[in-house]
């Protein structure tokens, strides 16, 4: 679990700042909204690191061979240089102790693999050095972009939580609902809800093993002798324990709830809603903008 800064540490000011003070944990949050550490936004081209628990972040002093405190900047950092569509990256801090910290973005080698390993030298960090010459950068969190080059954008919405903080995490809502009023399905093969690829949520995770908890609410009318089945899949793996069944026993629309709990993989975690039927009948399945997936994500 991430470690929070004690609230008493936030009382220090830049004016009386000194490297002799106890080392702070990173005190800010990555955000797509300037001056708002908990805000959400879509299609953002700039990422900000905003003071939250304190106004300081530790940086590595190469000369002293030690961690020392630096001041969190008020400006943001552009992500538009990322060269690949749907790219994953780490956000790191560096700079001179006592001065305004600077931010950098380090792209990953792939969707689920870092280019530089995440290590620990008293703090989570990336080591850009070689052998006996470490060059540490303080790890702040991870992001996932959509688009490429100057068109790269970041999403932090209920459906796409693509900004993940390693420190000072808060619970944010995740949700997606099917807007179609209703549709018919008689297939026994599982498919995405209403065969709609948009019925998913995406959760970026910079560490393996973060808690996933997403529920689904579904409703259908099923003729006698038939059934409608709903389930939640994480990262392409169907989980039988999430199965919800609506049997053709009660006239009219019937609802069922499902829930998926598990642990994150490294990178983007995709949670999807699935449907199928059985018994030979045709189910009328309902959306109405209220049936689908909902949960919370620490980020």
N, C-alpha and C positions, 0 to 999 in steps of 0.2 A: 504494500500500500504506500502511496506517496506520503511524505512527511511534511506537515505544515509548519510554517514559521510561528514561533510563539508570538502572541500579540504584543508583548512587551518590546520585542525587537523593533517594531514599527515606529517607536518613539524617537529613535535616532534620526538626526537630520544630516544633510550633506555638509552643513556649515561646521559641525563639530566632528565630522567624519575623520577616522584615522584607521590605518591598517592594523593598529594595535587592538581595536575592538574585536570581540569574538566574531568568528566567521559566520556570515549569514547563509542560509539556504537561499536559492533563487527566489526573490520576493515578488516577481511579476507573473503575469499570465499572457500567453499568446492570444491575440484577439484580432478580428477583422474590423473592429470599430475603434477608431482613435479615441483615447481617453476613456474607454469603457472596457474594463477587463473581463466583464461577463457578457458582453453583447454578442449578438449573432447577426450574420449578414450573408448574402449570396453574391456570386459573381464578383468577388473582390480581387483587385489586382495588387493590393498592398497588405502586408502583414505587419501588425504592431505588437510590441512587447510592452505591456502597460503595468505600472506599479499596482500591486494588490495587497499582499501581506506586508511588504516593505518597499522601499525605493532602492534596494541594493541587490546585487547579484555577485557571486564570487567569480573571479577570473584568475587564471594561472599566471604567476609572475615568473617568467623564464629566468631572470637574473637571480631572484631570491630562491628559486626552486620551491615555491610554496603558493598556496591559494591566498588571495587577498580580495577585499571588497571593492567593487566599483559601483557607480551610480547607474540606475536604469535610465535609458534615453527616453525622451518623449516622442521622438520621431519614429516612423515605421521603416520597414525594409521591403523593397520590391521583390516579387517572386517571378517576374515576367521572363527572366533569363532561362528558366528551366527548359531544356531542349526537347523533352519527350512528352507526348500526350499522356495524361493520367499518371503523372510521375509522383513517386514517393520521395520524401526528403526529410532530413533532420534540420532543426534550427538550433544554432549554437551561439554562445556569447564569448567574446574575447575583448581585450583592451588593456589599458594601463590602470593599475590600482589607484583609486581615488578620483579617477576621471570618468567621463561618460562612457559606458560600455558600448561596444559595437556588436552588431548581429551579422551572422552569415548563414547561408543555406547550403547544406551539403546533400546533393542528390544521392539516391541509393543506387546500388548496382542493378537492382531489379525490383519487382513489386514486393518481394518479401525478403530481401537481402540487402544489408548495408554495404556501402563501399568501404567505409572505415568501421571497425568494430566498436561497439559501445563497451567501455571499460569502467573501472572504478579506481580512482586515486584519491580516496576520501570523499569524492563526489562522482556522480555519473558524468562521464565525459567521453569525447571522441579524442583519440590520440593520432595526430597527424604526423608525429615524429617517426624516427627510425632508431631502433636499438636503444642505446643509452642516452639518446637525445629526444626526450618526449616533448611534444608540443600540444598541450591539452587545450581543448575548447569545451566550455561548460555546456552540457546538454540541457536544453530547455523543453523540447518536445518534438513532435513530428507532424508533418502535413501531407496531404495528397492533393495534387492539382488536377484540373480538367483543362483540356486545350494544350497548345504547344507554343513555345517561343513567346512573342509579345502578346499573344492571345491567351496565355495561361491565366487561369482564374482559380480562386479558392471558394469553397462552399462551407458554410457552417449553419445548417438549417436543420429542422426536425428530421428530414429525410437523409441528408448527407452531412454527417459530423466528420469533416475532413481536417479539423484542427484539434490536435491532442496535446495537452499539457502534461509534462512529467511531474510538475509540482503545482500545489495550490489548485487541485482539481475541484470542480463543482459538478453537480448532477444536472444534466441537460436532457430535456424531453427528446425522444426519437419517435417518429410516427410516419405512417403512410396509409392512406385509405383509398379504396377503389371508388371512383366517382360514378361509374355507370350504375343506373338504377337497378338493372337485373340482366341476367343472361342465362342461356340454357346450356347444360353440359350433361352428356351421357357416357363419356369415355371412362374407362377403368384405369387408364394410365394417368399417373400424377402429372399435373402441369401447373405452371404459375397461375395464381388466382386471376380468373378471366383471361388467361393466356396473355397477360400483360406484364412485360418485363419491368415496368415501372413499379410493380408491387414488391418493393425491396427497400431496406434501409442500409446505408453504408457507414461503418464506424471505423475510423482510422485509429490504430493502436501502435504506439512506439515500443511497447514491451509485450512479450508473450504472457498469457495467463491472466489478463484483466477480466473482471467479471462481466459476462453478458447476460442480460435478463430482458427478454422481449416477449410480450403476450400478443395473442391474436383473438379477435372476435369476428365470427362468421355467422351467416344466417342463410337459410334455404328453405324451399318447399320441396318435399320429396314424396313421390307417389308410394302407395302401400307396396311392401315387398322390396323396396329399394333403399339405398342409403347414399348419403353425401359425406365425404371424408375431407377433413382439412388438417394441415400439418404445417410446421415451421421448419425450414432448413437453414443451416448455418454453413457458409463457405462451401456450398455444393453437397453437403452431407445431410440426408434426410434423417431426422431423429424420430423414431417410432414412439418415443415417450410423449411427444407433443401431439399425438393424433387426437382429433376431435371428431365425433361421429354424430350425424343427424339421421335417425332412422325414420322411414315412412310410416309412422304410427299415429302421429298427431296432425290433424288438419291445420292448414295455415303455415305461416312462417315460423320457423324454430331456430333458435340461436345456440351456439356452442362456443366455449372459450378454450383456447390452447395456450401453452406457455413453454418457452424455450429458456433454459439456463445452461450456461457452459462457460468456457474460457476462450479468450481471444487468441488468434494467431498474430504473428507479426505482420503489420501492414493493414490493408483495408479488409474489414470483416463484413461480408454481405449476408444479411438475414432476409429470407424470402418466404412468402406465403404460398402454399400449394393446395390444390383441390383435386379430387377424383370422385367417381361414383361407382356404385355396384348394384347388382340385382336386376339389371336390365332396364331400369326406368330412366327417365330424363328429369334431372333436378333443375329447378329454378333457383338460381343463386343470386343473392342481393348484395349490392354495394352501398348505394345511396350516400356515399361520402362519409359513412360511419363504420363500415366494416373493413378490417385490415389489421395492421400491426401497430403496437404502441409499447414503449418502454422508457428506460432512462439509461444514460451513459455517462460515466465519470470521465471528464475530459477537460 
